[in-house]
Amino acid sequence: MQINEYLKIIDEVNEKGKYKPDWQSLSHHKVPSWYMNDKVGVFIHWGIYSVPAFGNEWYSRGMYDKNSPEYEHHIKTYGPQKDFGYKDFIPMFKAEKFDAEEWIKLFKEAGIKYVMPVCEHHDGFAMYETEFNRWNSVNMGPCRDVAGELKAECEKNGLTFCASTHRAEHYFFMNMGRTIESDVNDENFRDFYGPAVYCEEWDSRILGETTENPYTKGASKEWLRDWLVRTCELIDRYRPLVLYFDWWIHNHSFKPYLKKLAAYYYNRAEEWGKEVTINYKHQAYPPTVAVFDVERGALTDISPLYWQTDTAIGKHSWGYRKDNKYKSARQVICDLVDIVSKNGNLLINIGPRADGTITEEETEVLLTMGKWLSVNGEGIYGTTFWKKFGEGKVNAKDGFFQDGDEKQFTNEDFRFTYKNGYLYVFQMRPSKNIKIRTLKKQGKHDYFIEGISLLGSDEKIDFTRNDEYLEINLKGEVENDLPLCFKMEIG
């Protein structure tokens, strides 16, 4: 199908559909109930960049940038960029051990409810079948429909398939290849490397600053039309129930196309009889049109609008890197509890190796999280926020890229969730002596607490309340340093 033919279909669907390509119509979108109940998803950054496994998932840009460590590493390891370009990693990306069934089995055991593969990263290589990009995992490299296999296994196992596309940023992503002698300048590969538009604004020295400003240079009409069609094709072929975008779509040039895209996606979902949503960053969408996402960060209080954090187990790269450092299971679990207490979801990322295996470190974190959720998930899944998110001195820092260090929670830090007449209280650093000041006696404004149990324990929980705190003294031993969850019947 040609671009113009697909554009016509998009317009026809939006003309007939419930949702129109304007903010007023799109603001009637509702966040899916399944999404607010499920709380925990897995993000998967897997692609060609897992072959060099150096630096991070931006290797395809860094290898062409003289000021990047990837540049010198590439020359020393593979040769000059004019002789060995990013495209030459594709035959090395074999994914010979990739087993979608095993991946989904692991995710299910980890307590994951929705699965979000990056179907195309900034490098322009599609991990799915598409007629608009010959550079895809079905035609070359693994010669497999990675997204399709994951979707099929999700459906077999009761998990929800979602999709991420970072295609928008490819407009400029490979542009440092214009500044050196490289294969980016070979017109035979223009359909892979993209326009690779180079200008001072998009030089690596100031790329972040300028692309985060929505008023700076935008994309061409030709590119935007192509982006819209490719994204709608992904929607139609794979029917993801969440569609995730990275940062640059908040640029002014995308705004008319974002409206068409959202209307098309929501109208298609009406045809499927499914609840869907979009994840966005910065101010790409008005707040009631889609779900706001905080990359590697969090909020400091309850948000009245539902939100999500996406973060990675790997500290230095979203994709596989040979010398990556990894977060502890405790850090991930504490982040999950904190996010859910503030009316949000956690999308936790893994970066598999080029052969399709998941690292031992990430596997261990996922399994530990799953074991913890098998006991304490009652206080996570299907819950909502309480009148306050918690108590204690330790809190998240507001904004993006704030998740490097583990928060030093103490036994005086608590987080609260609520469901069906029960208050769930998480002690973030477990101890045998618990004092919760929020639950002190409060006279005429008080809740009765009719009983308390500790999830995963048969111990009879005795408690006292006074004008300063509710106190619990556990008799049994605390087995590890993961948060405890107390279930309190209130009335």
C-alpha positions as CSV (number, residue, x, y, z in Angstrom):
1,M,0.0,0.0,0.0
2,Q,1.2,3.5,-0.8
3,I,1.6,6.3,1.8
4,N,-1.2,8.3,0.3
5,E,-3.6,5.3,0.3
6,Y,-3.0,4.8,4.0
7,L,-3.5,8.4,4.8
8,K,-6.9,8.3,3.1
9,I,-7.9,5.3,5.2
10,I,-6.8,7.2,8.4
11,D,-9.0,10.1,7.4
12,E,-12.0,7.8,6.6
13,V,-11.7,6.0,10.0
14,N,-11.6,9.3,11.8
15,E,-14.5,10.8,9.9
16,K,-16.7,7.8,10.8
17,G,-15.4,7.2,14.3
18,K,-16.4,8.4,17.7
19,Y,-13.1,10.3,18.2
20,K,-12.2,13.2,16.1
21,P,-8.7,14.6,15.5
22,D,-9.1,17.5,18.0
23,W,-8.2,17.9,21.6
24,Q,-11.8,18.4,22.7
25,S,-13.0,15.1,21.3
26,L,-9.9,13.2,22.4
27,S,-10.2,14.5,26.0
28,H,-13.1,12.2,26.4
29,H,-10.7,9.2,26.3
30,K,-10.7,7.1,29.5
31,V,-7.7,5.4,31.0
32,P,-8.3,1.6,30.6
33,S,-9.5,0.0,33.8
34,W,-7.3,-3.1,33.1
35,Y,-4.3,-0.8,32.9
36,M,-5.1,0.8,36.3
37,N,-5.6,-2.6,37.8
38,D,-2.5,-4.3,36.4
39,K,0.1,-1.8,37.7
40,V,3.2,-3.7,36.5
41,G,4.5,-4.0,32.9
42,V,7.8,-5.0,31.3
43,F,9.6,-2.8,28.7
44,I,12.0,-4.6,26.3
45,H,14.9,-2.8,24.6
46,W,16.2,-5.3,22.2
47,G,17.7,-4.7,18.8
48,I,20.9,-4.3,16.7
49,Y,22.5,-2.2,19.4
50,S,22.7,-5.4,21.6
51,V,25.5,-6.7,19.2
52,P,28.2,-4.1,19.9
53,A,26.9,-4.1,23.5
54,F,28.9,-1.0,24.3
55,G,27.9,2.3,25.8
56,N,24.1,2.1,25.5
57,E,21.2,1.7,23.1
58,W,22.3,4.9,21.4
59,Y,25.4,3.2,19.9
60,S,24.1,3.8,16.4
61,R,24.4,7.5,17.0
62,G,27.5,7.5,19.1
63,M,29.6,5.4,16.7
64,Y,29.4,8.3,14.2
65,D,30.2,11.1,16.7
66,K,33.9,12.0,17.1
67,N,33.3,13.2,20.6
68,S,31.7,10.0,21.8
69,P,33.5,7.0,23.4
70,E,31.6,4.7,20.9
71,Y,33.4,6.4,18.0
72,E,36.9,5.3,19.0
73,H,35.6,2.0,20.3
74,H,34.0,1.3,16.9
75,I,37.1,2.0,14.9
76,K,39.3,-0.1,17.2
77,T,36.9,-3.0,17.2
78,Y,35.3,-3.0,13.8
79,G,37.2,-0.6,11.6
80,P,36.4,2.8,10.0
81,Q,32.7,3.8,9.8
82,K,33.0,4.1,6.0
83,D,33.9,0.4,5.8
84,F,31.9,-1.0,8.7
85,G,28.7,0.9,9.4
86,Y,25.8,0.3,11.7
87,K,24.0,-1.7,9.0
88,D,26.9,-4.2,9.1
89,F,25.8,-5.3,12.5
90,I,22.5,-6.7,11.2
91,P,23.9,-10.1,10.0
92,M,25.5,-10.5,13.5
93,F,22.1,-10.0,15.1
94,K,21.0,-13.6,14.9
95,A,18.8,-14.0,18.0
96,E,19.5,-17.7,17.8
97,K,18.4,-18.4,21.4
98,F,15.3,-16.1,21.4
99,D,12.4,-18.0,22.8
100,A,9.2,-16.0,23.1
101,E,7.6,-18.7,25.2
102,E,10.4,-18.7,27.7
103,W,10.4,-14.9,27.9
104,I,6.6,-14.7,28.6
105,K,6.9,-17.6,31.1
106,L,9.5,-15.5,33.0
107,F,7.4,-12.3,32.8
108,K,4.4,-14.1,34.2
109,E,6.4,-15.6,37.0
110,A,7.6,-12.1,37.8
111,G,4.1,-10.8,38.2
112,I,4.2,-8.8,35.0
113,K,0.8,-8.0,33.5
114,Y,1.6,-6.2,30.3
115,V,4.5,-6.5,27.8
116,M,5.9,-3.6,25.9
117,P,8.6,-4.4,23.3
118,V,10.3,-1.6,21.6
119,C,9.1,-2.3,18.1
120,E,11.4,0.2,16.5
121,H,14.1,2.2,18.3
122,H,15.8,5.4,17.1
123,D,18.1,3.4,14.9
124,G,15.4,2.7,12.4
125,F,15.4,-1.1,12.5
126,A,11.9,-2.6,12.9
127,M,11.5,-5.6,15.2
128,Y,8.2,-6.5,13.4
129,E,6.8,-7.1,10.0
130,T,6.0,-4.0,8.0
131,E,5.6,-3.1,4.4
132,F,7.0,0.4,4.9
133,N,10.5,-0.6,6.2
134,R,12.5,-3.3,4.5
135,W,15.0,-3.0,7.3
136,N,13.1,-5.3,9.7
137,S,13.7,-8.4,11.8
138,V,11.5,-10.5,9.4
139,N,13.6,-9.7,6.3
140,M,17.0,-9.8,7.9
141,G,19.0,-10.4,11.1
142,P,16.9,-12.8,13.1
143,C,14.5,-13.3,10.2
144,R,11.6,-13.6,12.7
145,D,8.6,-11.5,13.6
146,V,9.8,-10.7,17.2
147,A,6.7,-8.6,18.0
148,G,4.4,-11.1,16.5
149,E,5.9,-14.0,18.5
150,L,5.6,-12.1,21.7
151,K,2.1,-11.1,21.1
152,A,1.1,-14.7,20.4
153,E,2.6,-15.9,23.6
154,C,1.0,-13.0,25.6
155,E,-2.4,-14.1,24.3
156,K,-1.7,-17.7,25.3
157,N,-0.8,-16.7,28.8
158,G,-3.2,-13.9,29.6
159,L,-0.8,-11.0,29.4
160,T,-1.5,-7.8,27.5
161,F,0.5,-7.0,24.5
162,C,1.6,-3.4,24.0
163,A,4.1,-1.6,21.7
164,S,6.6,1.1,21.7
165,T,7.8,3.0,18.7
166,H,10.7,5.5,18.7
167,R,10.5,6.1,15.0
168,A,10.0,9.9,15.3
169,E,13.5,10.6,16.5
170,H,15.1,8.7,13.6
171,Y,14.6,11.9,11.5
172,F,17.9,13.3,12.9
173,F,19.2,10.4,14.9
174,M,22.0,9.2,12.6
175,N,23.0,12.8,11.6
176,M,26.5,12.8,13.1
177,G,27.4,10.4,10.3
178,R,27.1,13.4,8.0
179,T,30.1,15.0,9.8
180,I,32.5,12.2,9.0
181,E,33.4,9.9,6.2
182,S,30.8,7.2,6.7
183,D,28.2,4.9,5.1
184,V,25.4,7.3,6.4
185,N,26.3,9.4,3.3
186,D,25.7,6.6,0.9
187,E,22.4,7.1,-0.8
188,N,22.0,3.3,-1.2
189,F,21.3,3.2,2.5
190,R,19.2,6.3,2.8
191,D,16.0,4.3,3.6
192,F,17.8,2.8,6.6
193,Y,19.7,5.7,8.0
194,G,16.8,8.1,7.3
195,P,17.2,11.7,6.4
196,A,19.8,12.0,9.1
197,V,19.2,15.7,8.9
198,Y,22.3,17.6,10.3
199,C,22.1,21.1,11.6
200,E,23.8,22.9,14.5
201,E,20.6,22.5,16.6
202,W,20.9,18.7,16.4
203,D,24.6,18.3,17.0
204,S,25.2,16.0,19.9
205,R,26.7,18.8,22.0
206,I,23.2,20.4,22.4
207,L,20.8,17.8,21.1
208,G,19.0,17.2,24.4
209,E,18.6,20.8,25.1
210,T,17.2,21.7,21.7
211,T,15.0,18.6,21.1
212,E,13.3,19.0,24.5
213,N,12.3,22.5,23.6
214,P,9.0,22.1,21.6
215,Y,9.5,25.4,19.7
216,T,12.8,24.4,18.0
217,K,13.3,23.0,14.5
218,G,10.8,20.3,13.6
219,A,10.4,17.5,11.1
220,S,9.4,17.8,7.4
221,K,5.8,17.2,6.2
222,E,7.1,14.2,4.2
223,W,8.6,12.6,7.4
224,L,5.5,13.3,9.5
225,R,3.2,11.7,7.0
226,D,5.5,8.7,6.8
227,W,5.7,8.5,10.6
228,L,1.9,8.7,10.9
229,V,1.4,5.9,8.4
230,R,4.0,3.6,9.9
231,T,2.5,4.0,13.4
232,C,-1.0,3.3,12.1
233,E,0.2,0.2,10.4
234,L,1.8,-1.0,13.6
235,I,-1.6,-0.4,15.3
236,D,-3.5,-2.3,12.7
237,R,-1.2,-5.3,12.4
238,Y,-0.5,-5.9,16.1
239,R,-3.4,-4.2,18.0
240,P,-1.3,-3.2,21.0
241,L,-3.4,-2.1,24.0
242,V,-0.9,0.6,25.0
243,L,1.1,2.6,22.5
244,Y,4.3,4.2,24.0
245,F,6.2,7.1,22.5
246,D,9.6,8.6,23.4
247,W,10.3,12.3,23.7
248,W,10.4,14.2,20.4
249,I,6.7,13.9,19.5
250,H,6.1,16.9,21.7
251,N,7.8,19.1,19.0
252,H,5.4,21.6,17.5
253,S,5.6,20.0,14.0
254,F,4.0,16.8,15.3
255,K,0.9,18.3,16.9
256,P,-1.6,17.9,14.0
257,Y,-0.3,14.4,13.4
258,L,-0.6,13.5,17.1
259,K,-4.3,14.3,16.9
260,K,-4.9,12.2,13.8
261,L,-2.9,9.3,15.4
262,A,-4.7,9.3,18.7
263,A,-8.1,9.5,17.0
264,Y,-7.3,6.7,14.7
265,Y,-5.9,4.5,17.5
266,Y,-8.9,5.1,19.8
267,N,-11.4,4.6,16.9
268,R,-9.7,1.3,15.9
269,A,-9.9,0.2,19.6
270,E,-13.6,1.0,19.6
271,E,-13.9,-1.4,16.6
272,W,-11.9,-4.1,18.4
273,G,-14.0,-3.6,21.6
274,K,-10.9,-3.0,23.6
275,E,-9.7,-0.3,26.0
276,V,-6.4,1.3,25.0
277,T,-4.2,4.3,25.8
278,I,-1.1,6.2,24.8
279,N,2.0,6.8,26.9
280,Y,3.7,10.2,26.3
281,K,6.4,12.4,27.8
282,H,6.7,16.1,28.4
283,Q,3.6,17.9,27.0
284,A,3.0,16.0,23.9
285,Y,-0.6,15.4,24.7
286,P,-3.1,17.3,27.0
287,P,-3.4,15.5,30.3
288,T,-6.8,13.8,29.7
289,V,-6.0,12.5,26.2
290,A,-3.3,10.0,27.2
291,V,-1.2,8.8,30.1
292,F,1.8,10.8,31.2
293,D,5.1,8.9,31.6
294,V,8.1,9.9,33.7
295,E,11.3,8.4,32.4
296,R,13.6,7.0,35.1
297,G,11.9,9.2,37.7
298,A,8.8,9.6,39.8
299,L,6.4,12.0,41.4
300,T,6.5,13.3,44.9
301,D,2.8,13.0,45.7
302,I,-0.4,11.5,44.5
303,S,-1.4,12.5,41.0
304,P,-5.1,13.1,40.4
305,L,-4.4,11.8,36.8
306,Y,-3.1,8.3,36.2
307,W,0.5,8.2,35.3
308,Q,3.4,5.8,34.7
309,T,7.2,5.5,35.4
310,D,9.3,3.7,32.9
311,T,12.7,2.7,34.2
312,A,15.3,0.0,33.7
313,I,16.9,-2.7,35.9
314,G,20.1,-1.8,34.1
315,K,21.7,1.4,35.4
316,H,23.7,2.5,32.4
317,S,21.8,1.3,29.4
318,W,18.3,0.3,28.4
319,G,19.7,-2.2,26.0
320,Y,22.3,-4.9,26.7
321,R,25.8,-3.7,27.5
322,K,28.5,-6.1,28.6
323,D,29.6,-4.2,31.7
324,N,26.2,-2.9,32.7
325,K,25.4,-2.4,36.4
326,Y,22.0,-3.5,37.8
327,K,19.6,-2.3,40.4
328,S,18.7,-4.6,43.3
329,A,15.4,-6.3,43.5
330,R,14.7,-4.3,46.7
331,Q,15.2,-1.0,44.8
332,V,12.8,-2.1,42.1
333,I,10.1,-3.3,44.5
334,C,10.3,-0.2,46.7
335,D,10.0,1.9,43.6
336,L,6.9,-0.1,42.6
337,V,5.2,0.4,45.9
338,D,6.0,4.1,46.0
339,I,4.7,4.6,42.4
340,V,1.5,2.7,43.0
341,S,0.8,4.6,46.3
342,K,0.9,7.8,44.1
343,N,-1.7,6.5,41.5
344,G,0.8,5.2,39.0
345,N,2.1,2.2,37.1
346,L,5.7,0.8,36.9
347,L,7.0,-0.2,33.4
348,I,10.3,-2.0,34.2
349,N,12.8,-2.5,31.4
350,I,15.1,-5.4,30.5
351,G,17.8,-5.4,27.7
352,P,18.4,-8.9,26.3
353,R,21.6,-10.1,24.7
354,A,21.9,-10.3,20.9
355,D,21.4,-14.0,21.0
356,G,18.0,-13.5,22.7
357,T,18.8,-14.5,26.2
358,I,17.9,-12.4,29.2
359,T,20.8,-11.6,31.6
360,E,21.1,-13.5,34.9
361,E,21.0,-10.2,36.8
362,E,17.7,-9.1,35.3
363,T,16.2,-12.6,35.6
364,E,17.1,-12.7,39.3
365,V,15.4,-9.3,39.9
366,L,12.3,-10.3,38.0
367,L,12.0,-13.6,39.9
368,T,12.5,-11.9,43.3
369,M,9.9,-9.3,42.4
370,G,7.5,-12.1,41.3
371,K,8.0,-14.0,44.6
372,W,7.4,-10.8,46.6
373,L,4.2,-10.0,44.5
374,S,2.9,-13.6,45.0
375,V,2.6,-12.7,48.7
376,N,2.0,-9.0,48.6
377,G,0.4,-8.4,45.2
378,E,-3.0,-8.1,46.9
379,G,-1.8,-4.6,48.1
380,I,-0.7,-3.7,44.6
381,Y,-3.0,-5.1,41.9
382,G,-6.4,-3.5,41.6
383,T,-5.7,-1.0,44.3
384,T,-6.0,2.8,44.2
385,F,-4.5,5.6,46.2
386,W,-5.5,6.4,49.8
387,K,-6.0,10.0,51.2
388,K,-2.2,10.3,51.4
389,F,0.5,8.2,49.8
390,G,2.6,7.5,52.9
391,E,4.6,8.9,55.7
392,G,8.3,9.2,56.6
393,K,11.2,11.3,55.7
394,V,12.3,9.6,52.5
395,N,10.6,10.4,49.2
396,A,11.3,10.3,45.5
397,K,12.9,13.3,43.7
398,D,10.5,14.9,41.2
399,G,11.2,14.6,37.5
400,F,13.0,12.6,34.9
401,F,16.3,10.7,35.4
402,Q,16.2,10.6,39.2
403,D,16.4,6.8,39.8
404,G,20.1,6.1,39.9
405,D,20.5,5.7,43.7
406,E,18.4,3.5,45.8
407,K,16.2,5.5,48.2
408,Q,17.3,4.9,51.8
409,F,14.0,4.0,53.3
410,T,13.9,3.3,57.0
411,N,11.5,1.4,59.2
412,E,9.7,4.8,59.8
413,D,8.8,5.1,56.0
414,F,5.4,3.7,55.0
415,R,3.3,3.7,51.8
416,F,-0.5,3.3,51.6
417,T,-2.9,1.8,49.0
418,Y,-6.6,1.0,49.2
419,K,-9.0,-1.6,47.8
420,N,-12.5,-2.8,48.8
421,G,-12.6,-1.6,52.3
422,Y,-9.0,-2.5,53.1
423,L,-6.1,-0.2,53.7
424,Y,-2.7,-1.7,52.7
425,V,0.2,-0.3,54.6
426,F,3.7,-1.1,53.4
427,Q,6.6,-0.8,55.8
428,M,9.4,0.1,53.4
429,R,12.2,-1.2,55.6
430,P,10.8,-4.1,57.7
431,S,11.2,-4.3,61.4
432,K,9.5,-6.1,64.3
433,N,8.4,-2.8,65.9
434,I,6.0,-0.7,63.8
435,K,4.7,2.7,64.7
436,I,2.4,4.4,62.1
437,R,1.7,8.0,63.0
438,T,-0.8,8.6,60.3
439,L,-3.1,6.0,61.9
440,K,-3.2,7.5,65.4
441,K,-6.5,8.1,67.0
442,Q,-8.2,11.1,65.5
443,G,-11.5,11.5,67.4
444,K,-14.6,12.4,65.3
445,H,-12.5,12.2,62.0
446,D,-11.3,8.7,62.7
447,Y,-11.7,5.4,60.9
448,F,-12.3,2.3,62.9
449,I,-9.6,-0.4,62.3
450,E,-11.4,-3.6,62.8
451,G,-8.5,-6.0,62.3
452,I,-5.0,-6.3,60.9
453,S,-3.2,-9.1,59.1
454,L,0.3,-9.4,57.7
455,L,0.2,-10.7,54.1
456,G,2.1,-14.0,53.8
457,S,1.9,-14.7,57.6
458,D,-0.4,-16.6,59.9
459,E,0.6,-14.6,62.9
460,K,-2.2,-13.0,64.8
461,I,-1.5,-9.3,64.7
462,D,-2.2,-7.4,67.9
463,F,-2.2,-3.6,67.7
464,T,-2.8,-0.6,69.9
465,R,-3.7,3.0,69.0
466,N,-3.2,6.1,70.9
467,D,-3.0,9.9,70.2
468,E,0.5,9.5,68.7
469,Y,0.5,6.4,66.5
470,L,-0.8,2.9,65.8
471,E,1.7,0.3,67.1
472,I,2.3,-3.3,66.0
473,N,4.9,-5.6,67.6
474,L,5.6,-8.6,65.5
475,K,6.5,-11.9,67.3
476,G,8.0,-13.7,64.3
477,E,11.3,-12.9,62.7
478,V,11.6,-10.6,59.7
479,E,13.0,-12.8,56.9
480,N,14.5,-10.3,54.5
481,D,14.7,-6.5,53.8
482,L,11.8,-6.3,51.4
483,P,8.7,-4.3,52.3
484,L,6.1,-5.8,54.6
485,C,2.4,-5.3,53.7
486,F,-0.2,-5.0,56.5
487,K,-3.9,-5.4,55.5
488,M,-6.2,-3.4,57.6
489,E,-9.9,-3.6,57.6
490,I,-11.3,-0.1,58.1
491,G,-14.8,1.1,58.7
